[in-house]
Each structure stands twice: as structure tokens, then as C-alpha cells.
Amino acid sequence: MGKRQTTSKLARAVRNISTRTKIFAGVGFFIVLSYGLIFALPKQVAFHYSEADCTRQLTLFPGVMKQVGDSGFAAVFDDIVTVMGRPVASLKTCFVALKAPTQGSYIVRISPLAPLFTKHYAVNVEESRVASVSDFVGKTLPTTRPLTVQLDGTDAVFNYKFSVDDKTADCIPKGTTVQCDVEKLDLAQGQTYEGTLARYFKDTKVADLGGGTFTTLRALVLGAATASEGQTIYDKPIDLTFEYDKTLALAEAELKVKNGDAFEVVPSTTMVDGKKVVVVPKEPLARNAQFELIIQKAESVDGSAIPEPYKVTFGTSGGPKVTGINVGAISVPQNGSIVITLDQEIANVDQISKLVIVEGLAAQVTKSGASLVISYANAPRCGDFKITIKKGFESKAGIVQDADWVFNGRTVCHYTQTFGYSKHGRALTAWVFGSGSKTILYTGAIHGNEQGTKTLMNAWINELEANARSIPAGVQIVVVPVVNPDGVAANSRYNANTVDLNRNFDVSDWKKDIVTPANQPLPNGGGSAPNSEPETKALVAFTQALQPHLTMSYHSTASYAIGNGCGSSASLAATYSSLSGYRNMTGVSGAFAYEITGTYDDWICEKLGRQSVLIELSINGAEFSRNKAALWAMARS
């Protein structure tokens, strides 16, 4: 009964409240409830690592709202309602990370001028995105394409970077992946590297996400090509192809032609045909021109690429062109074949007799591959000849030779004569130049260890062959480079019988037992008898047959010129001395510090009554330049 009375009193009290009071009370309750819902209770916001994570929220007069405290996030008002150009409300509030977010809940407070109306937001941050480093660890990657790493969700908050050694590449988020600009790392192809993926907030590293070794694809390998370095192209190609070992996805190339000292671009298109880079000039390639082709870029379907731009220079031919001949301008044999090599085969073989003219030789011309063969016989000694290939030959590609080719030559101007043999059967050979009754004889290496004289005589032979027209008319020049071939072979002063050949000649002072240049006795060094040695006998007979106007005998190394006392030998020795710089020792007693008997020069004077000059070189070497003028002076004496 007491409870029922209390309830009745409360009911009567409520009935006694006026309607106006009830309205104010209801409004007050609504305001308190609304405040609690709007300001006192935090608004829950899920942060998904989007560029800005937002929630629908009415905010009056956003322009006066200020953020209270440091939560690590910034509130940004969006969907603004304006009246007369002024913002009066915002329908959406978004949150942007100001520092690297980590998993957890963060309270963001926004207040107008009156702190009573502070709005609370609970920003709930998910766990950071997980990157799949297995997308590159242990894999083989191209160096020409971005590295794509999968994330377990989108991430517009963090930056990512991929590092190899001390080089770093930026990674750009794309959906649920990041794509790293590996090409900027300048990695070599076909190599193994250690790579690391890292997460950054702005420019600050937040965490290393993992890494490991990976391998780059090997570079493309060039195989067959239309043009190689330094090549001359003889046909008329409509394109230039370069084949690689993988199917290609793209290629860039440029063709240039040389104009003066510079290369100019040739209009052309570049195509990919399977494994081939195909460069097609818009016009046929110019002839007799130099080209440069650069493949600037070539990439296969799997991402392999050329390691660097490939450059090749090549040329195009004109018509058939002479590239070589098997003979020199002098010393051409009197019988044989002259082979003229062309850079390509000729097509109009029927024109050979008309276009190849040979003067001075009785010859027949035939074709052999890319060569013309001129066969001849019984050509005159030291005879001039001329070969002309007139323009007009065509290549198999139809390109016509546009200039004449001329060769002037001369047949050999000497002949050789074997006038005897050494103890061991080595030939004694003379080289004979010119013709006429007046003979100048030059001899060398009568002492086998004086090999500079042999070298000098061989140089003199080459000089005479090259300048045979300078030999005086009516003069015959005979050169015997080696009188003692067995001694030369053994590098010994003596012959195979240990005889000094220049002590073996049949003159009044011949001696059987002699002394060496060191004044040591040499029994039988002068031979068992005068002219006992085969080399001496042969030289005596040869000299007697020649009856030389002048004999020049060469030795080393006293640096002397000595006349033999017959004829004008003293004057000739003086001339040789002045031209060569050797001392003229003609008639000087004791010129040598050892006894000299049975010499070749004394035999020439005593037995033939003819003049000779003995030359002692200053070194055991050729000294051709020092002797050249004097050698010619003796030839003209």
C-alpha cells in the first residue's frame, strides 16, 4: 500500500508539470544525448593505408575547426557545402598520416573556438602491408623492366625502395603492388646480386622488408648479320638484318652514310621479325660508300637486352676492283703467271680479251674465281711491261667497274750463275746485272765469320735490281755475296778444311803455315798447296773467265780501303775512302798487325795484272747506307 501511494504521488507530480516545462526538458535531453553522440563519444575510423581514409561526418563551419594535440594524423574536411562562397559545413572528414603509422588506435581531437564542442575520432590503424620478397629472391630478373613486388593490400601511405649494393631505385605503388625502377640501377646482365626491399615514410626508412640473392637475365647474343665490322657489301640488299638468340619484343636502330668527314642519317625503318632486327632503307644503298649502323636498343620478349648500343661500320662496293697482284713492280720472273685479285667475281667474262690489255709480254688472260690470271713465257730480261684493266667489268650484282686500273712492271734484271761448290757441296753463286765487256766484280764473306759483308752484298744486289736502269751502258756487274759458304754456316773464318781462303791463292808469298789475326800459328792454314781448296779453285777460274776491270773484295772490321797496286787501284781506293769515310791505307806498311800472305787481291794483280780494292767495314754489319755512294762510284769507274 505504501508503494502504490508513492507511485501515485509521482504520477500526480508529472501531471502537474506544465507542457512548456516538458518541452524544455525533452529538448534538453535531446541536446545532452546529441552532445554525447557527437562530441563525447569517439567516432570510429578504419585506417586502410589509402591516400586518405575518410568517414561521413557533418561538421559545421569547418573553417573554424582546429586540431588539438599530436595524434600523428591530420584531419582534412571534404565534401564542403558553401553559402555565398563561404564554407558552412563539411559532410566528410578524412585522415592523413603525418608520421609513419603503426598498428593501433589513435584519438584525433577537433575543436571549434569553444573547447566544449571538441570532436573525438578513434583512428584504428591496421597492420602494415606485407611485401612478397619471394617475387625477386632466387628469381631471374630482366634489367630492362620494373621489378613488381606483390603487397597484401594497397598502400598509398608508405614509399618503397629497392637496393642493390650502394644503389637504390624508387618503387611506385600500383594497386596491390609496388613497381621498382630496376633499370636505373644499371645492373649488368647475366650476374648475381643481393637485393633488399625497404619501407619508407617520406624520406625516412621505416623497416627492411627482406631480401636475398637474385640473378639478372643474360644479354642478347648477336648471331648472323647482314653487315659485319669492316665488311664490304657487294650485292644490293633491300634490308639489313641482325639475328639474336631470342625472340625480340622491340628494337631501335639508325643507319647513317658518310659524307665528307661526318655521317648523315639515312631515312630507314626498323622492324622486329622474330629474332631479327630488320633495318629497311627507304632508298637503295649508295655504292662506293661508307655506312654506320647503330642498334640503339633491342629487347627480347622475356626482357633480355643488348648490353650496350651495337655499332658496325661497313661499305658498299662499286664494280669489280683490283685488291692485289702477286708480283712487285720489279724482279718479275721471265716465265710464269701474274695473278690479279679482284674484290669480287666478274660476270661478263666474254669481255676479258677486250678489257684486259697486256703490253710487253706475250700473254694469255683467263679467269679463276675472283682473279685474272696472265700466263706468259720467255719475257726479255729487265723488260718493261704494262697491264691495263679498262673499266667495264660487271659484278654478279650488275654493278659496273667505273675506272681503269694500270700496273707497270719490269722483269728480273739479273741472272744467277753457279760457278763452283764448297767442300761440303754448297753452291758458289754469282748475281749478274747488265751486259757489256767491262765487268765490275764484288765479293764478300771469303772469311765466314765476317757475315756483315754477306749482308752488304745482298743489300747491293737489291739496290742493283731496283735501279738497274742506273747501271752504265756496256758495264756488267757481278756480285758474289759468299765465297766461303761452309764458313758462313759455321760462323768460322776458315773453310771446312780449316784453311783461311784469303791465304790460299797462288802468289809469290804464299805460305802453307800462317798466323791467325791474333798472331797465333795456324799450321796448314794457307792450304796444302796454292789454290788447294775447292772454293779457291772455283773463284780463280771464275775470275779468270770474267777478266774484271775492277774487283771489290769486302772484309771487316778495320775500316780500311786498300788498293792492290795495279792499275788505278790507289785512286779508286782514295775515292772509296772519301765517299765512305774509311781510311785509305793503300801502300801503308804494317796496316795489319799480323802477317798476310797468299791473298785474293794480290793474286788479281800478280796473275791477272788487274786492279782491285779491298774494303774493311768498320763493323761486322751491312753498313749499306755508308757504302751506297761508293759502291755506285766503283760501278761507274
BABA-177045 format. One line per 10 residues: number of its first residue (from 1); for each residue y, z, x of C-alpha. Coordinates in steps of 0.25 Angstrom, whole numbers, plus 5000, padded with zeros to 4 digits. Each point is the difference from the previous one (the first is absolute). Layout:
BEGIN
NUM> Y/Z/X  ...
***
This chain:
BEGIN
1> 5000/5000/5000  5010/5003/5011  4997/4986/5007  5002/4993/4987  5014/5007/4998  5004/4996/5015  4997/4985/4997  5007/5001/4987  5013/5005/5007  4999/4989/5011
11> 4999/4990/4989  5012/5005/4992  5008/5001/5013  4997/4985/5003  5003/4996/4986  5013/5008/5002  5004/4991/5012  5010/4989/4996  4997/4986/5001  5010/4997/5011
21> 4994/5011/5009  4987/4994/4998  5005/4986/5004  5007/5006/5013  4987/5008/5003  4992/4987/4999  5010/4992/5009  5000/5011/5010  4985/5000/5000  4999/4985/5002
31> 5010/5000/5011  4992/5011/5008  4988/4992/4998  5006/4987/5004  5006/5007/5012  4987/5005/5004  4993/4987/4998  5012/4992/5007  5005/5010/5011  4991/5012/5002
41> 4986/4993/5000  4998/4990/5012  4998/4985/4997  4987/4996/5006  5001/4987/5008  4988/4993/5007  5004/4994/5014  4991/4988/5002  5006/4995/5013  5007/4989/4992
51> 5014/4995/5005  5006/5010/4990  4991/5009/4991  5007/5002/4986  4999/5008/4987  5007/4997/4987  5011/5011/4998  5013/5000/4993  5011/5005/5009  5014/5001/4994
61> 5012/4996/5009  4991/4997/5013  5013/4998/5008  5003/5015/5000  4986/5004/5003  4997/5006/5014  4987/5003/5008  4998/5014/5003  4993/5004/5013  4991/4992/5009
71> 4987/4996/4994  4997/4988/5009  5003/4991/4988  5012/4993/4994  5002/4998/4985  5005/4987/4996  5005/4997/4986  4996/4987/4994  5001/4992/4986  5014/5004/4999
81> 5008/5000/4987  5014/4997/5001  5012/5001/4990  5012/4992/5004  4995/4998/5014  4997/5015/5002  4986/5006/5002  4998/5010/4988  4984/5001/5001  4988/4997/5008
91> 4987/4997/4994  4991/5001/5013  5000/5009/5012  4993/4995/5013  4997/5007/5013  5001/4994/5014  4994/5008/5012  5010/5004/5010  4990/5005/5010  4985/4997/5002
101> 4993/5005/4988  4988/5008/5000  4990/5004/4990  5005/5011/4990  5011/5003/4990  5014/5000/5002  5012/5006/4991  5012/4991/4999  5012/5006/4993  5011/4992/4994
111> 5013/5007/4994  5013/4996/4994  5012/5008/5003  4995/5012/4992  4987/5006/5007  4995/5005/4987  4995/4986/4997  4992/4997/5013  4989/4991/4997  4986/5002/5008
121> 4991/4989/5003  4986/5003/5007  4997/4988/5009  4985/5000/5002  4996/4992/5012  4986/4994/5002  4992/5000/5012  5005/4989/5010  4994/4987/5000  4987/4998/5008
131> 5000/4987/5009  4987/4993/5003  5001/4999/5015  4986/4994/4999  5007/4987/4997  5003/4998/5014  4992/5009/5008  4988/4993/5006  5005/4987/4994  5003/4986/5006
141> 5015/4997/4996  5009/4988/5001  5012/5001/5008  5008/4991/4992  4999/5007/4986  5004/5013/4995  4990/5011/5000  4997/5005/4986  4996/5015/4998  4996/5005/4986
151> 5006/5013/4994  4994/5008/4989  5013/4997/4992  5014/4995/5001  5010/5006/5010  5014/4997/4999  5005/5013/5007  4994/4999/5014  5001/4990/5011  4987/4996/5008
161> 5000/4995/5014  4988/4994/5008  5000/5003/5015  4992/4993/5012  5003/5006/5014  5015/5002/5000  5003/4989/4990  5003/5003/4985  5000/4991/4988  5006/5003/4987
171> 4991/5000/4987  5006/4996/4987  4994/5006/4987  4995/4990/4990  4993/5006/4988  4989/5009/5004  5000/4994/5015  5009/5000/5012  5001/4987/5008  5003/5002/5015
181> 5007/4989/5008  4990/5000/5011  5005/4986/5005  5012/5008/5006  4991/5008/5009  4998/4987/5008  4985/5004/5001  4991/4991/5009  4989/4992/4992  4985/5004/5003
191> 5004/5014/5005  4996/5014/4996  5011/5010/4997  5002/5015/4995  5008/5000/4987  5007/5011/4992  5006/5001/4986  5011/5010/4998  5008/5005/4988  5015/5001/5001
201> 5011/5006/4991  5012/4992/5003  4999/4999/5016  4992/5013/5002  4985/5000/5002  4993/5009/4990  4986/4998/5003  4990/4991/5008  4990/4995/4990  4990/4996/5010
211> 4996/4988/5008  4990/4994/5010  4996/4988/5007  5001/4986/4995  4998/4986/5006  5009/4988/4998  4995/4986/4997  4998/4991/5011  5010/4989/5002  4997/4986/4995
221> 4994/4991/5011  5004/4986/5001  4989/4990/5002  5001/4985/4998  5014/4994/5001  5007/4986/4999  5009/5003/5011  4998/5009/5013  5010/5004/5010  5004/4988/5009
231> 4992/4991/4992  5004/4985/4998  4996/4995/4986  4996/4985/5001  4997/4997/4985  5010/5001/4988  4996/5013/4993  5006/5002/4986  4999/5015/5001  4997/5011/5011
241> 4989/5010/4997  4997/5014/5006  4987/5006/4996  4998/5015/5000  4987/5008/4998  5004/5006/4987  5004/4994/4986  5015/5001/5000  5010/5005/4989  5013/4995/5006
251> 5006/4994/5012  5014/4996/5005  5002/4989/5011  5012/4992/5006  4999/4987/5007  5011/4995/5010  5002/4988/5008  5007/5000/5014  5014/4993/5000  5006/5001/5014
261> 4999/5014/5005  4998/5006/4986  4990/5000/4989  5004/4996/4986  4992/5003/4987  4992/4989/4994  4999/5000/4985  4986/5004/4996  4992/5009/4990  4990/5010/5004
271> 4987/5002/4991  4988/5009/5000  4987/4993/4998  4988/5010/5001  5000/5005/5015  5010/4989/5004  5015/5000/5002  5005/4986/4997  5013/4995/5004  5004/4987/4994
281> 5012/4992/5006  5008/4993/4989  5001/4988/5010  4990/4995/5010  5002/5007/5014  5009/4993/5009  4993/4993/5012  5002/5004/5015  5006/5013/4995  4998/5015/5003
291> 4997/5009/4989  5000/5015/4998  4992/5007/4988  5001/5014/4997  4991/5007/4990  5009/5012/4997  4991/5007/4990  4986/4998/4996  4992/5011/4992  4986/5000/4994
301> 4995/5004/4987  4996/5013/5005  5013/5003/5007  4996/4995/5015  5012/4993/5006  5004/4993/5013  5004/5010/5011  5013/4993/5003  5006/4987/4997  4992/4988/5005
311> 5007/4990/5008  4995/4987/5005  5007/4988/5007  4994/4986/5000  5004/4986/5001  4997/4987/4993  4997/4987/5008  5006/4987/5001  4991/4988/5003  4989/5001/5011
321> 5006/5005/5012  4996/5001/5015  4996/5014/5004  4994/4997/5013  4994/4991/5011  4989/5003/5010  5007/4994/5012  5013/5003/5007  5011/4991/5004  4994/4998/5014
331> 4987/5000/5006  4993/4993/4989  4986/4995/5004  4999/4985/5002  4988/4999/4990  4997/5009/4988  5006/5003/4986  5013/5005/4996  4999/5009/4987  5012/5002/4992
341> 4999/5011/4990  5007/4999/4986  5003/5012/4991  4993/4993/4989  4991/4988/4998  5006/4987/4997  4995/4993/4987  5005/4985/5003  4990/4998/5012  5002/4985/4998
351> 5014/5001/5006  4995/5006/5014  5001/4986/5007  5014/4998/4994  5006/5014/5002  4994/5004/5014  5005/4992/5012  4995/5002/5014  5007/4994/5011  4995/5000/5015
361> 4985/5003/4996  4989/4991/4995  4996/5009/4989  4993/5001/4986  5005/5010/4990  4991/5007/4990  5001/5011/4990  4992/5013/5002  5003/5011/4989  5014/5003/5002
371> 5001/4994/5013  5003/4986/5006  4991/4996/5012  5005/4990/5010  4989/4995/5009  5003/4992/5013  4994/4996/5013  5005/4995/5014  5014/5004/4998  5008/4998/5013
381> 5003/5012/5009  5013/5006/4999  5003/4991/4988  5010/5003/4989  4996/4999/4985  5006/5002/4987  4994/5004/4986  5008/4998/4988  4996/5005/4986  5009/4994/4990
391> 5004/5006/4987  4992/4996/4988  4987/5008/5001  4997/5007/4987  4993/5014/4997  4989/5002/4990  5010/5006/4991  5008/4987/5001  5011/5005/5009  5006/4990/5010
401> 5003/5002/5014  5015/4998/5001  5002/4999/5016  4995/4993/5012  4992/5007/5011  5001/4996/5014  4992/5004/5013  5003/4995/5014  4989/5003/5010  4995/4996/5014
411> 4987/4999/5005  4995/5008/5012  5007/4996/5013  4990/5004/5010  4985/4998/5003  4991/5010/5008  4991/4997/5011  4989/5008/5006  5000/4997/5015  4989/5011/5004
421> 4993/5013/4998  5000/5014/5005  4989/5007/5007  4996/5005/4986  5002/4987/4993  5013/5002/4994  5008/4987/4999  5012/4997/5008  5010/4993/4991  5013/4992/5001
431> 5010/4997/4990  5007/4987/5002  5013/4996/4994  5008/4987/5001  4996/4987/5008  5004/4994/5013  4998/4999/5015  5008/5013/5003  4991/5012/4998  5005/5015/5000
441> 4989/5010/5001  5001/5014/4995  4988/5010/5003  4998/5015/4997  4990/5011/5002  4994/4996/5013  4999/5015/5001  4993/5005/4988  5008/5013/4999  5013/4993/5000
451> 4999/4997/4985  5015/4999/4997  4999/4987/5007  4990/4995/4990  5009/5005/4988  5012/4993/5007  4992/4987/5001  4996/5001/4985  5014/5002/4996  5004/4988/5008
461> 4989/4992/4993  5006/5004/4987  5014/4996/5004  4996/4986/5005  4993/4998/4987  5012/5004/4992  5010/4992/5008  4991/4988/5005  5012/4991/4998  5007/5007/5011
471> 4990/4996/5011  5006/4990/5009  4995/4985/4998  4990/4997/5011  4996/5014/5002  4987/5006/4997  4999/5016/5000  4986/5006/5002  4998/5015/4998  4988/5008/5004
481> 5002/5014/4994  4988/5006/5007  4994/4996/5014  4991/5012/5000  4994/5003/4986  4989/5009/5005  5010/5009/5007  5009/5000/4987  4988/5004/4992  4997/5012/5010
491> 5015/5002/5002  4997/4999/5015  5008/4993/5011  4987/4993/5005  4990/4990/4994  4986/5004/4997  4996/4999/5015  5011/5010/5003  5007/4989/5007  5016/4999/5000
501> 5001/4986/4995  5014/4999/5007  4993/5002/5013  4989/4990/4999  5008/4987/5002  4996/4991/5011  5013/5001/5009  5001/5003/5015  5002/5015/4998  4988/5002/4991
511> 4992/5013/5003  4987/5005/4995  5004/5014/5001  5013/5004/4994  5008/5013/4996  5004/5004/4987  5014/5002/4995  4998/5015/5004  4997/4995/5014  4985/5004/4998
521> 4990/4991/5007  4992/4991/4990  4988/4993/5007  4997/4986/4995  5013/5002/4991  5004/4986/5004  4987/4994/4996  4988/4996/5008  5007/4987/5004  5013/4993/4996
531> 4999/4995/4986  4987/5007/4998  5003/5005/4986  4998/4992/4988  5014/5003/4995  5006/4995/5013  4992/4987/5001  5004/4997/4985  5015/5003/5003  5000/4992/5013
541> 4993/4988/4993  5009/5000/4988  5013/5002/5009  4996/4988/5009  4998/4992/4987  5013/5003/4995  5008/4999/5013  5011/5008/4994  5015/4998/5003  5001/5015/4999
551> 4991/5012/4998  5004/5013/4995  4991/5012/5002  5002/5013/4994  4997/5014/5004  5005/5014/4999  5007/5010/5002  5009/4998/5013  5012/4993/4992  5000/4988/5010
561> 5002/4985/5001  4994/4994/5012  4999/4985/5004  4988/4995/5008  5008/4993/5010  4997/4986/4996  5010/4990/4993  5011/5007/4993  4993/5013/4997  5010/5008/5007
571> 5011/4994/4991  4991/5001/4988  4997/5015/5003  5015/5002/5001  5003/4994/4987  4989/5008/4993  5005/5013/5007  5014/4998/4994  4995/4997/4986  4990/5011/4999
581> 5006/5011/5009  4988/5001/5009  5003/5001/5015  4999/4987/5008  4990/5004/5011  4998/4986/5006  4998/5001/5015  5001/5015/5000  4990/5006/5010  4993/5012/4995
591> 5003/4998/4985  4987/5006/4998  4995/5013/5007  4986/4994/5002  4994/4988/5006  4999/4988/4991  4991/4988/5004  4993/4988/4993  5010/4999/4989  5001/4989/4989
601> 5014/4997/5003  4997/4998/5015  4989/4991/4997  5009/4992/4991  5010/4998/5011  4989/4999/5012  4990/4991/4993  5009/4992/4990  5013/5001/5006  5006/5003/4987
611> 5010/5011/4996  4997/5013/4992  5008/5012/4996  4993/5014/4999  5006/5009/4990  4997/5015/4999  5004/5006/4987  5007/5013/5000  4990/5007/4991  4986/4997/4995
621> 5006/4994/4987  5004/4987/4995  5015/5001/5002  5001/4986/4993  5015/5002/4997  5003/5003/5014  4992/4988/5005  5003/4989/4989  5012/4993/5006  4993/5000/5014
631> 4988/4994/4994  5007/4989/4994  5008/4998/5012  4987/4997/5008  4995/4991/4989  5013/4992/5002  5000/5000/5016
***
